[in-house]
Amino acid sequence: MDQKRTTNAFIGSAIERVEDFRLLRGRGQFVDDLARENLLHAVILRSSVAHGRIRSIETAAARARPGVHAVITAADIGAVVPAIPLRQDSSPAFTPFEQPVIAHDKVRYVGEPVAVVLAASAATAEDALDAITLAIEPLPAVVTSADAATDDILLFEAAPSNRALTLTGVRGDADAAFADAPYVRRESFRTQRHMALPLEPRGLLAEWDGARGRLTVFGAAKVAFLNRRILAKQMELPESAIRMVENDVGGGFGARGEFYPEDFLIPFAARLTGRPVKWIEDRREHLSATNHARNAECELEIACDADGTIRALRGHAWTDQGAYIRTNGPTAARNLAQVLTGPYRIPHVRIDVSLMMTNKTPAGTYRGPGRYEADFFRERLFDIAAAELGLDRVEFRRRNLLTEAEMPYRLATVEPLAIETETDSGDYGSTLARCLAEIDWSAKAPMQGKLIGGRYYGTGIGCYLEGGASGPKESARLVLESQGKVSVYVGSSSIGQGLETVCAQIAADALEVPMADITHVFHGSTDHVIDGYGSYSSRAVVMGGNAIVAAAAKLRDAIRAAAAERWGCAAKDVEIDAGAVLGADRQSLPLAAFAGTSAEASYASNKRTYSYGAHAAHVAVDPKTGHVELLDYVAVEDAGRIINPLTLHGQVVGAIVQGLGGAFLEHFIYDEDGQLLTGSLADYLLPTASDFPHIRAIALEEKPSPNNPLGAKGAGEGGIIPVGGVIANAVAAALGSLGVEPRELPLSPPRVWELIHQRTAAR
C-alpha cells in the first residue's frame, strides 16, 4: 500500500494537564464531595496516652446522645481484632509489630484509634466523644531509638526486643577494605521526623449492599487492588465482593493510600449498620495519625585512598518506626541500606539498619523514602572527607562517580530480605557538569565562606540516584468507543501527578490517533481492569505506560483482524492511519465502524529504572539570627525518555520545595511522655510559595532506560532526594571559617544560631 502515514509526537511534548480544566473549575469529585441518603458520619476517639493498658471503655452515655447511632469498640469487632499486614518488604520478624485495626488491650501512641462514633452529623459525633469514659493505665513511654535499644520497657510483650529487625546492605568486603586504608573518617548524622502532609487529608465513604453482599469503598488511592485484598481477608469477603473507587486526590507523596486502621473501621461500620458511613480526617488528626517519616540516625565511616578514591562505606543506622510496622514501614530502612552508595563507585559497603519501635505515630514512606536520609548522610560525609584530604569537593565526587561504561552497576544486596538491584543506564558526570555550569559554580567560588554585608555565603553540591518502576506488573485496557474515540483504563492510580495527561499522550502515540481522540483515562478503581498495582515508587509511567503500549498493540491487531474478516483479506494487509482503517484494495472505514472493540494487556518487569542527577545551592547565612536565605537552587536530572516535560518540571520543583521544608522547617517533636508537641500547623512549620522563589529545574533525556519499551524512567522523587545534603553542605561551606559542620536536620534559624554560638563560644 502506498499510503502517507500519520506520525504522532505527543510523547515528549509539553502538553498542559488535561485534568486541570476540570479541577480548576471546581468540577473535581473528592471523597468529601460525596453525599448519600441516610449517611452516618464517623468520628474516631484516639488515645491521648502514648503507652498504656486499656482498663475500660464506657460508651453508654455517648450512645444515648441524640443523633448518635452507634459507638464501635474492639468488643464490637469480634473475638479476634484483625491486624494490618505488610504490603512490601515483608518478613515474619515483623508480624508481632503489626497494628491492630483498633486498640484492644494496649495503646502505643497518641492518636491510636480506640472507638468510632457514628452519628447524623460530624459535629454530633465529635460532641459524643466527650461522653465516652476511657480508662488507661499509663506505662512509661519509649520515645527515642536509644531508649528502645535498651529493651528496659518492651512495647510488645510477645516480642523479646524493641528492635523489630536489622537489615543489612552488603557489597564486597567492607571490613577488609578498611583494614589498610590511608584515610578513614567516622561521623554521626541525624534526620528529623516529619511527614508528607498532602493538601487534602484522608477520607473514606463506605456503602454496604446487604442484598447483594457487596461493599463499595470510595476514597481509595495509590494501591486500591492491594488494599482490597487486605480488606477482603479482614472482613471474610471474596475480593470480587468489594469495589474500591478512586476519587480525585489532593496529593499523596507516599503517605496517602496505604492501609490504615480507618480503611477497615469505616467499611466495617457500614456493614454493621447497613448505612453509608463517611469519615473525613481533620488536620490535627492527620498530623498524629497519618504515617510519619524520615526519623533516622546513622554512624557512618568512609575509607579512601590518599587521592580521594573511595574504597568503602560502613556503619550502623537506626530508623524510628514508631509504635507499629505498617504496610510499607520497612521501605525507608530497606532503601537506606540499598542506595547508601548513590551514584558512586564504592566497591565495598556494609550498612546495618535497625528498625526500632517507639511510642510515636507509626512511620511509612514519604517521597524518596530512605533515599533522602541516605543522601544527607553520604553527601555530608563526602564534604568532610574531601576537606580533610585537601581535595576539591567537586573533584572528589567526579572521580568517584560511576561511568557509562560501568553500567549496569550492582548496588548493595539487602539481607535477610535478599533484595537485589542494579542501575540501568546513565552518564552521571554529565548531569554534574551541567549543574555546575547552570549555577555558575566557578563564579561563586570567590564568595565561599566570605562575610559580605553581614552574611556568610556558601554553595553546596550533591549527586543522587532515583530508583523507580517497582514491579511486578501493571494492567491497562483500551476500548474503542462510538465516533472512533478511545477510552483508556489503567491500574495505575492518580495522586495528583498528572496521570491522565501522560496516559493520554502514550495511548495517542501508540494508537497513532490525535490526542483529542483519547476521551477518557480511567484509573485506580478496581472495576477498570482485572488487576492493578497502583502508583508508588515512581512506577506509574514505566509500568502503566508500557501496559498501555501493549494494550494498544493488541487493540490495533483486533481491529485489523475484524477488518480483514469483513474484507476477506489478510490482517497484515490492513493498516490503521489518521482515524481510518485501510484495506489492500483501497477499502476504507472509519475507526467508529469497529466501536466496541477492546483489548487488555499487562506489562511485567522486575528491573528497576534509575534516574540520576545533581543539585546545587547558593545560600547566605545571617549569623545574628541563624536565618538561611536560599539565593539560588539548580537541579539537573536525566530521566530517560520524558513523556511530558511540563508535568515533570512541576513534579521536580514541587519535590524540591518539599525537600527544602524538610531541610529548614518541618519537625515533629515529642516530649518524654510521648506527647506530640508540634501537632498543629501553628507549630509544625511548612514552606510557602514565597519562601523559595529561586528554583531552577532542568530535565535531560540523554540516556533512556534499556529496561522497558518506552525507555522511560521513574522521575517523581528525584527532586527531593538530595536536598537535605545539598543545603547542609551549602550552610557548612558558608560557615566554614567558624568551624560549623551541620550533622542534623532541620537547619532552622534556632539550630543554625546555636551551631554558630557553640563554635564561637569554644574559641
C-alpha positions in Angstrom: 0.0 0.0 0.0 1.3 3.4 -0.9 -0.2 5.5 1.9 1.2 8.5 3.6 1.2 7.7 7.3 0.4 10.0 10.2 3.3 10.4 12.6 2.4 11.4 16.2 4.8 13.0 18.6 2.7 13.5 21.8 5.3 11.8 23.8 8.0 14.4 24.6 5.6 17.3 24.1 5.0 19.9 26.9 1.2 19.4 26.9 -0.8 21.1 29.7 -2.5 18.8 32.1 -5.9 17.7 30.7 -7.3 17.1 34.2 -6.7 20.7 35.3 -9.6 22.1 33.3 -12.0 20.1 35.4 -10.2 20.6 38.7 -9.7 24.4 38.4 -13.3 24.9 37.6 -14.4 23.2 40.8 -15.7 20.1 38.9 -13.5 17.6 40.6 -15.0 15.0 42.9 -13.1 14.4 46.1 -14.4 12.0 48.6 -15.8 14.7 50.9 -17.9 15.9 47.9 -19.9 12.7 48.0 -23.3 12.7 49.7 -25.7 9.8 50.4 -29.2 9.4 51.9 -29.2 8.2 55.5 -25.4 9.0 55.7 -23.7 8.4 59.0 -20.6 10.4 59.9 -17.8 8.7 61.7 -15.5 10.4 64.2 -12.7 8.5 65.9 -11.8 8.5 69.6 -8.0 8.4 69.7 -5.7 7.7 72.6 -4.3 10.7 74.4 -1.8 8.5 76.1 1.3 7.3 74.3 1.7 4.0 76.2 -0.8 2.3 78.5 -3.2 -0.6 79.2 -6.8 -0.1 78.4 -8.7 -0.9 81.6 -12.2 0.1 80.5 -14.2 1.9 77.8 -17.7 3.2 78.9 -19.8 4.2 75.8 -23.4 4.1 77.1 -23.6 7.8 77.7 -22.3 8.5 74.2 -24.7 6.1 72.6 -27.6 7.8 74.4 -26.9 11.2 72.9 -29.4 12.5 70.4 -28.3 11.8 66.8 -25.8 9.2 67.8 -26.4 5.9 66.0 -23.6 3.7 67.3 -20.3 3.5 69.1 -17.9 0.8 67.9 -15.0 -0.5 70.1 -12.8 -3.6 69.8 -15.5 -5.6 71.6 -17.9 -5.0 68.7 -15.5 -6.3 66.1 -15.2 -9.8 67.5 -13.0 -12.2 69.5 -10.1 -11.5 67.2 -9.2 -8.0 66.1 -7.6 -8.0 62.7 -4.1 -6.7 62.2 -2.8 -4.8 59.2 -0.3 -6.9 57.2 2.7 -5.6 55.3 2.3 -4.7 51.7 6.0 -4.8 50.8 9.4 -5.8 52.3 7.6 -8.4 54.4 9.3 -10.7 56.9 7.9 -13.0 59.6 10.0 -10.9 62.0 7.6 -8.0 61.6 4.4 -10.0 62.4 4.5 -9.2 66.2 4.7 -5.5 65.4 1.7 -5.2 63.1 -1.0 -2.7 64.0 -4.5 -3.9 65.1 -7.3 -2.0 63.4 -8.4 -0.7 66.8 -6.7 -0.7 70.2 -8.0 -3.5 72.4 -5.5 -4.2 75.2 -2.9 -1.5 75.0 -2.4 1.8 73.3 1.1 2.5 71.9 0.9 6.1 70.5 -1.0 9.3 70.9 -3.6 9.1 68.1 -4.2 5.4 68.1 -7.9 4.6 67.4 -9.9 3.3 70.4 -13.5 3.8 69.4 -15.6 5.0 66.5 -18.7 7.2 67.0 -21.4 7.1 64.2 -23.9 10.0 64.2 -26.1 12.0 61.9 -23.5 14.7 61.6 -19.8 15.0 62.2 -20.4 17.7 64.8 -22.8 15.4 66.8 -20.3 12.6 66.7 -17.5 15.0 67.8 -19.6 16.1 70.8 -20.3 12.5 71.7 -16.6 11.8 72.1 -16.6 13.7 75.4 -19.3 11.3 76.8 -17.0 8.3 76.4 -15.1 7.4 79.6 -11.8 5.8 78.7 -9.6 4.5 81.5 -6.0 3.8 80.5 -3.3 2.8 83.0 -0.2 4.7 81.8 3.0 2.9 81.2 6.4 4.5 80.7 6.9 5.8 77.1 9.7 4.8 74.9 10.4 7.9 72.9 13.8 7.5 71.1 15.6 4.8 69.3 18.3 4.9 72.0 15.7 4.3 74.7 14.2 1.5 72.6 17.5 -0.2 72.2 17.9 -0.8 76.0 14.7 -3.0 76.0 14.1 -1.9 79.5 10.5 -1.2 78.5 9.0 -3.5 75.8 6.2 -2.2 73.6 5.1 -5.8 72.7 5.3 -8.5 75.4 5.2 -11.1 72.6 8.4 -9.8 71.2 11.7 -10.1 73.0 13.0 -6.8 71.9 12.0 -3.3 70.6 14.3 -3.9 67.6 12.0 -5.4 65.0 14.7 -6.4 62.6 18.1 -5.3 61.4 18.5 -5.1 57.6 22.0 -5.1 56.1 23.1 -3.7 52.8 26.2 -5.6 51.6 28.5 -5.3 48.6 32.0 -6.7 48.7 34.0 -6.9 51.9 33.9 -3.5 53.7 35.9 -4.6 56.8 38.8 -5.9 54.6 38.8 -2.6 52.6 39.1 -0.6 55.8 42.0 -2.7 57.1 44.8 -0.7 55.5 43.1 2.4 54.1 45.2 5.5 54.1 42.3 7.7 55.2 39.4 6.7 57.5 36.7 9.1 58.9 33.7 8.3 61.1 30.8 10.7 61.7 27.3 10.7 63.2 24.3 12.2 61.5 20.6 12.5 62.1 17.4 13.4 60.2 14.3 14.5 61.9 10.8 13.1 61.9 8.4 14.8 59.5 5.7 13.8 57.0 4.3 14.2 53.5 1.3 16.4 54.6 -0.7 16.5 51.4 -3.2 19.3 50.9 -6.2 17.1 51.3 -6.4 14.9 54.4 -7.5 11.3 54.1 -11.2 10.4 53.8 -13.5 7.4 53.1 -17.1 6.7 52.3 -18.3 3.1 52.5 -21.6 1.5 51.4 -22.8 -2.0 52.2 -25.4 -3.6 49.9 -26.8 -6.3 52.1 -29.0 -7.8 49.4 -26.1 -8.4 47.1 -23.4 -8.9 49.8 -21.3 -6.2 48.1 -19.2 -3.4 49.6 -18.2 -0.2 47.9 -15.4 2.0 49.3 -14.9 5.5 47.9 -11.7 7.4 48.6 -9.3 4.6 47.6 -5.9 5.8 46.3 -2.4 4.6 45.5 -2.9 0.8 45.8 -6.6 0.1 45.6 -6.3 -3.5 44.5 -3.8 -4.4 47.2 -5.9 -2.7 49.9 -8.9 -4.6 48.6 -7.0 -7.8 49.1 -6.3 -6.9 52.7 -9.8 -5.7 53.5 -11.4 -8.8 51.9 -9.4 -11.1 54.2 -10.1 -9.0 57.3 -13.9 -8.9 56.6 -14.0 -12.5 55.3 -15.4 -11.5 52.0 -14.3 -12.6 48.5 -12.3 -9.9 46.7 -15.0 -9.8 44.0 -17.5 -8.5 46.6 -15.5 -5.3 47.2 -15.3 -2.4 44.9 -12.7 0.2 45.6 -13.3 3.6 43.9 -10.6 6.2 43.4 -11.8 9.7 43.6 -9.9 12.9 42.8 -7.0 13.2 45.2 -5.3 16.2 46.7 -1.8 14.9 46.9 -0.3 11.6 48.1 3.6 11.7 48.3 3.8 8.2 49.6 1.6 8.6 52.7 -1.9 8.5 51.3 -3.5 5.3 50.2 -1.7 2.8 52.5 -3.9 0.6 54.6 -4.6 2.4 57.8 -7.0 1.4 60.7 -9.7 3.5 59.2 -9.6 1.5 56.0 -11.1 -1.3 58.0 -13.2 0.6 60.5 -15.3 2.6 58.1 -16.3 -0.3 55.8 -16.9 -2.4 59.0 -19.2 0.3 60.3 -21.1 0.4 57.0 -21.7 -3.3 57.1 -22.6 -3.3 60.8 -25.2 -0.5 60.4 -26.4 -1.2 56.9 -26.0 2.6 56.2 -23.4 4.6 54.2 -20.6 5.9 56.5 -18.3 8.8 55.8 -15.1 9.7 57.6 -13.0 12.8 56.8 -9.8 13.3 58.7 -9.2 16.8 60.2 -5.8 18.4 60.1 -4.9 17.8 63.7 -5.9 14.2 63.4 -3.9 13.9 60.2 -0.7 15.1 61.9 -1.0 12.5 64.6 -2.4 9.5 62.7 -1.1 9.5 59.1 2.3 8.0 58.6 5.3 10.0 59.7 8.7 9.6 58.1 12.5 10.3 57.9 13.3 9.8 61.6 16.8 8.2 61.3 20.2 8.4 62.7 23.5 7.0 61.5 27.1 6.4 62.4 28.9 6.2 59.1 32.5 5.6 58.2 34.4 6.1 55.0 37.7 4.6 53.8 39.6 6.4 51.0 42.9 6.4 49.2 45.0 9.5 49.5 43.8 10.7 46.2 40.2 10.6 47.3 39.2 7.3 45.6 36.6 5.7 47.8 37.3 2.2 49.0 34.3 1.5 51.3 31.5 2.7 53.4 30.3 1.0 56.6 28.2 1.9 59.5 25.0 1.4 61.5 21.7 3.3 61.2 18.6 3.3 63.2 15.2 4.1 61.9 12.4 5.1 64.4 9.4 3.1 63.2 7.0 4.4 65.8 4.6 2.1 67.5 3.8 -0.4 64.7 5.3 -1.7 61.5 2.7 -0.5 59.0 2.2 -1.7 55.4 5.3 -0.1 53.9 7.1 0.8 57.1 10.3 -1.1 56.4 10.7 0.5 52.9 12.8 3.5 54.1 15.1 1.3 56.0 15.5 -1.0 53.0 16.2 1.9 50.7 18.7 3.3 53.1 20.6 0.0 53.2 20.5 -0.4 49.4 21.2 3.1 48.0 23.6 4.5 50.6 26.3 4.5 47.9 24.1 6.5 45.5 25.6 7.1 42.0 29.2 6.5 43.1 31.7 3.7 42.5 32.0 2.3 46.0 33.1 -1.4 45.7 32.7 -2.3 49.3 29.8 -1.4 51.6 28.2 -2.8 54.7 25.4 -0.8 56.4 23.3 -2.3 59.2 19.9 -0.6 59.6 17.9 -1.4 62.7 14.2 -0.8 62.8 13.4 0.5 66.3 9.9 0.5 67.9 8.9 3.6 69.9 5.7 5.2 71.3 5.3 7.5 68.4 2.9 7.6 65.4 4.0 4.8 63.0 6.3 5.6 60.2 5.9 4.9 56.5 7.0 6.2 53.1 7.4 9.8 52.1 8.6 10.8 48.6 12.2 9.4 48.3 11.9 7.2 51.4 15.3 6.3 52.8 17.0 7.9 49.9 16.6 11.4 51.3 18.2 10.2 54.6 20.9 8.3 52.8 21.9 11.2 50.6 22.1 13.5 53.6 24.4 11.1 55.5 26.6 10.4 52.5 26.9 13.8 50.9 27.8 15.4 54.3 30.4 12.8 54.9 31.8 13.4 51.4 32.3 17.1 52.0 34.0 16.4 55.4 36.3 13.8 53.9 37.2 16.0 50.9 38.2 18.9 53.1 40.4 16.8 55.4 42.1 15.2 52.3 42.7 18.7 50.9 40.7 17.9 47.8 38.1 20.0 45.9 34.7 18.6 46.8 33.5 18.6 43.2 36.6 16.7 42.1 36.2 14.3 44.9 32.7 13.4 43.6 33.7 13.5 39.9 36.4 10.9 40.3 34.1 8.5 42.2 31.0 8.8 40.0 30.1 5.8 38.0 30.8 6.0 34.3 28.6 4.9 31.4 31.0 2.1 30.7 30.3 0.6 34.1 26.5 0.2 33.5 24.7 -1.8 34.8 26.2 -1.5 38.2 25.1 -3.7 41.1 24.0 -1.9 44.2 24.1 -3.4 47.7 22.1 -6.6 48.4 19.7 -6.2 51.3 19.7 -9.1 53.7 17.9 -11.0 55.1 15.2 -10.0 52.5 17.6 -10.9 49.7 16.6 -7.8 47.7 19.0 -7.1 44.7 19.0 -4.4 42.1 21.3 -2.7 39.6 21.5 0.6 37.7 20.2 0.6 34.1 21.9 3.4 32.1 23.5 6.8 32.6 26.3 9.2 32.3 26.5 10.6 35.8 29.3 13.0 35.2 27.2 14.8 32.5 24.5 15.9 35.0 27.1 17.1 37.5 28.8 19.2 34.8 25.6 20.7 33.6 24.5 21.5 37.2 27.8 23.3 38.0 27.5 25.3 34.8 23.9 26.3 35.4 24.6 27.6 38.9 27.9 29.2 37.7 29.8 27.4 40.4 33.2 28.9 39.5 31.9 32.5 39.6 30.5 31.9 43.1 33.8 30.4 44.4 35.3 33.7 45.5 32.4 34.3 47.8 32.7 31.0 49.5 32.7 31.4 53.3 33.0 35.2 53.0 31.2 37.6 55.3 29.6 40.1 52.9 27.1 42.7 54.2 26.7 40.9 57.5 26.0 37.4 56.0 28.2 34.4 55.1 27.9 33.0 51.6 28.3 29.4 50.6 27.5 26.8 47.9 26.6 23.1 48.2 26.6 20.2 45.7 25.2 16.7 45.8 24.6 13.8 43.4 21.9 11.1 43.6 20.1 8.2 42.1 16.3 7.8 41.9 15.0 4.3 41.8 11.7 3.8 40.2 9.4 1.4 38.3 8.6 -1.1 41.0 7.3 -4.4 39.6 5.9 -6.9 39.3 3.4 -5.6 36.7 0.6 -3.3 35.7 -2.5 -3.6 33.6 -4.3 -1.5 31.0 -7.4 -1.8 28.9 -8.3 0.2 25.8 -11.9 0.4 24.5 -12.8 1.8 21.1 -16.0 3.8 21.7 -18.5 5.3 19.3 -17.4 8.0 16.9 -13.9 6.4 16.9 -12.9 7.7 20.3 -10.9 5.7 22.7 -11.2 5.2 26.5 -8.1 4.1 28.5 -8.4 2.1 31.7 -5.2 1.6 33.7 -4.4 0.0 37.1 -2.1 2.9 38.0 -3.5 5.5 40.4 -3.7 9.3 40.1 -2.4 11.0 43.2 -2.0 14.4 41.6 0.9 13.7 39.3 -0.9 14.3 36.0 -1.5 10.7 35.2 -4.5 11.3 32.9 -2.4 13.6 30.7 0.6 11.3 30.3 -1.5 8.2 29.8 -3.4 10.0 27.0 -0.1 11.0 25.4 1.2 7.5 25.5 -2.1 6.0 24.2 -2.4 8.5 21.3 1.1 7.8 20.1 0.7 4.0 20.5 -2.6 4.1 18.5 -1.4 6.8 16.1 -4.6 8.9 16.7 -5.0 12.5 17.7 -4.8 13.1 21.4 -8.3 14.6 21.3 -9.5 11.1 20.4 -8.4 9.8 23.8 -11.5 11.0 25.5 -11.2 9.4 28.9 -8.5 8.0 31.1 -9.9 5.9 33.9 -7.5 4.9 36.7 -7.1 3.3 40.1 -10.5 1.8 40.7 -10.8 -1.9 41.0 -13.6 -2.2 38.3 -11.5 -0.8 35.5 -9.0 -3.7 34.9 -8.7 -7.3 36.0 -5.8 -6.5 38.3 -3.8 -3.4 39.2 -0.9 -2.4 41.3 -1.3 1.4 41.7 1.2 4.3 42.0 4.2 4.2 44.3 8.0 4.2 43.9 7.7 6.3 40.6 6.2 3.4 38.7 3.0 4.8 37.0 4.6 5.9 33.7 7.0 3.0 33.3 4.7 0.2 34.4 1.3 1.7 33.5 2.6 3.4 30.3 4.1 0.3 28.9 0.9 -1.6 29.7 -0.9 0.9 27.6 1.5 0.4 24.8 1.0 -3.4 25.0 -2.8 -2.9 25.1 -2.7 -0.5 22.1 -0.8 -3.1 20.1 -3.5 -5.7 20.9 -6.3 -3.3 20.1 -4.8 -2.5 16.7 -4.4 -6.2 16.0 -8.0 -6.8 16.9 -9.2 -4.0 14.6 -7.1 -5.4 11.8 -8.4 -8.9 12.3 -12.0 -7.6 12.3 -11.4 -5.6 9.1 -9.7 -8.5 7.4 -12.6 -10.8 8.1 -15.0 -8.2 6.8 -13.0 -7.6 3.6 -11.8 -11.2 3.1 -8.1 -10.3 3.2 -5.1 -10.9 5.4 -4.8 -8.9 8.6 -1.3 -7.9 7.6 -2.7 -6.1 4.6 -4.8 -3.8 6.8 -3.5 -0.5 8.1 -4.8 2.0 10.6 -4.0 5.6 10.0 -5.5 9.0 10.9 -8.7 7.6 12.3 -9.3 5.3 9.4 -8.9 1.6 8.7 -7.5 1.0 5.2 -7.6 -2.2 3.2 -5.3 -3.5 0.5 -7.8 -2.7 -2.3 -8.3 0.9 -1.1 -11.2 -0.1 1.1 -11.7 2.4 3.9 -13.8 2.5 7.0 -13.7 4.9 9.9 -12.5 3.6 13.3 -16.0 4.2 14.6 -17.1 1.2 12.4 -15.3 -1.0 14.9 -16.7 0.5 18.1 -16.9 -1.9 21.0 -13.5 -3.5 20.2 -11.4 -3.7 23.3 -8.1 -5.1 24.4 -6.5 -5.6 27.8 -2.8 -6.3 28.4 -0.2 -6.1 31.2 3.4 -5.1 31.4 5.6 -7.2 33.7 9.1 -6.4 34.8 11.2 -6.6 38.0 14.0 -4.5 36.5 14.0 -1.0 38.2 14.9 2.2 36.4 17.4 4.7 37.8 17.1 8.4 37.0 20.1 10.4 38.3 21.3 13.9 38.6 22.9 16.6 40.6 21.6 19.6 42.7 23.5 22.7 43.8 22.5 25.5 46.1 23.8 29.0 46.9 22.9 30.4 50.4 23.5 33.3 52.6 23.5 32.8 56.4 22.8 35.6 58.9 25.0 34.8 62.0 22.9 37.1 64.2 19.6 35.2 63.6 20.6 31.9 62.1 18.4 32.5 59.1 19.5 30.9 55.9 18.3 32.5 52.6 18.3 30.4 49.5 19.7 32.6 46.8 19.7 30.0 44.0 18.9 26.4 43.6 19.6 24.3 40.5 18.5 20.7 39.8 19.6 18.7 36.8 18.2 15.2 36.2 18.4 12.7 33.4 15.0 10.9 33.4 15.4 8.7 30.4 12.6 9.3 27.8 10.4 12.1 29.1 6.7 11.8 28.3 5.8 15.3 29.3 8.5 17.9 30.2 5.8 20.2 31.6 4.4 17.8 34.2 7.9 16.6 35.0 9.0 20.1 35.7 6.1 20.7 38.0 6.9 17.5 39.9 10.6 18.3 40.3 10.0 21.9 41.5 7.3 20.7 43.9 9.6 17.9 45.3 12.4 20.4 45.8 10.2 22.6 47.9 9.2 19.7 50.0 12.8 18.8 50.4 13.6 22.4 51.5 10.7 22.2 54.0 12.5 19.2 55.5 15.9 20.8 55.4 14.8 24.0 57.1 11.4 23.8 58.8 9.4 20.6 59.4 9.9 18.8 62.6 7.7 16.5 64.8 8.9 17.0 68.4 7.8 14.7 71.2 8.3 15.1 74.9 9.5 12.5 77.3 5.9 11.1 77.8 5.4 10.6 74.0 3.2 13.6 73.6 3.4 15.3 70.2 4.3 19.0 70.8 4.1 20.1 67.2 0.7 18.7 66.4 -0.9 21.6 64.6 0.1 23.8 61.7 0.7 26.6 64.2 3.7 24.6 65.4 4.6 22.3 62.5 6.0 24.8 60.0 5.7 24.4 56.3 7.3 26.2 53.3 5.1 28.7 51.5 5.3 29.9 47.8 7.3 33.0 48.8 9.9 31.2 50.8 12.0 29.8 48.0 11.5 31.8 44.8 14.8 30.9 43.0 14.5 27.3 41.9 15.5 26.0 38.5 14.9 22.5 37.3 16.5 21.1 34.1 15.4 17.7 32.8 17.6 15.7 30.3 16.8 12.6 28.4 20.2 11.6 27.2 20.2 8.0 28.4 16.8 6.2 28.0 16.3 3.1 30.1 17.1 -0.1 28.2 14.7 -2.0 30.6 11.4 -1.0 29.1 9.9 -0.4 25.6 9.2 3.3 26.3 12.7 3.9 27.5 11.2 5.9 30.4 12.5 6.1 34.0 10.6 6.9 37.2 11.1 10.6 37.9 8.6 11.7 40.6 11.1 11.6 43.6 14.4 12.9 42.3 13.6 16.5 43.1 13.5 15.7 46.9 16.2 13.1 47.4 19.4 15.2 47.5 18.0 18.4 49.0 18.9 17.9 52.7 22.5 17.1 51.9 22.9 19.9 49.4 21.5 22.5 51.8 23.6 21.3 54.7 26.7 21.3 52.6 26.0 24.9 51.5 25.5 26.0 55.1 28.7 24.3 56.1 30.6 26.0 53.3 29.2 29.4 54.3 30.2 28.9 57.9 33.5 27.1 57.3 35.6 29.8 58.8 33.6 29.3 62.1 34.1 25.6 62.0 30.4 24.8 61.8 29.7 21.3 60.5 25.9 20.5 60.4 25.2 16.9 61.2 21.5 17.1 61.9 18.3 18.4 60.2 16.4 20.7 60.1 18.6 23.7 59.8 16.1 26.0 61.4 17.2 29.5 62.4 17.5 28.5 66.1 19.6 25.4 65.3 21.9 27.3 62.9 22.3 30.1 65.5 23.1 27.5 68.2 25.7 25.9 66.0 27.4 29.2 65.4 27.4 30.2 69.0 28.6 26.8 70.1 31.7 27.2 67.9 32.3 30.8 68.8 32.0 30.1 72.5 34.5 27.2 72.2 37.2 29.5 70.8 
